[in-house]
């Protein structure tokens, strides 16, 4: 049996808030196979984004074990986690997080340059062209529409050819037309690069295209969707 690409074992996340300790996630156990597409769904505040951040090593579990590609992320330092993400993961947020003083091409190429890729700009051009932005590469984020900015963010996440692609509400800031286009591009990325894709979404039509849907409620796996998480 092929080992899972991502796995969580009895994971919990507790944070300090104004009213004291708050349990964000409690007893999460799940695994995701190579090339699988998983949608994380549930009401606001259910812990979906926090779970995604744990999977990406952007948040640390306060209990349990988080593994990615056979490596335990729990004891890693911040620098080790950053290198692991750089080499293995692409992350797309609802907010685009582009550098405003850099062109679209520079935004995509910069992480590749930092990783020491000699073909950084060639690969950035290739990925932007695949996103339909061949004529917008020299534009700055402020000169691009919201849909175009999200395409740049997708290109930046995909250009290193990550094994794992994480997306947090990737269509949340877009209108219906652009949202559908981004959905198509996400699944095209999965097909082109063979990445394992995990996304948080409130969009039923996006969740319906996933291989598996995992529901969360009040920081736990939703028992009504228990079969989807196993």
Secondary structure, DSSP 8 states (H G I E B T S, - for coil): ----SEEEEEEEEEEEETTEEEEEEEEEEEEE-TT-EEEEE-STTSSHHHHHHHHTTSS--SEEEEEETTEE-TT--HHHHHHHHHHHEEEE-SS----TTSBHHHHHHHHHHHTT-TTHHHHHHHHHHHTT-TTSTT-BGGGS-HHHHHHHHHHHHHHT--SEEEEESTTTTS-HHHHHHHHHHHHHHHHHH--EEEEE---HHHHTTSSEEEEEETTEE-GGGGGGG-
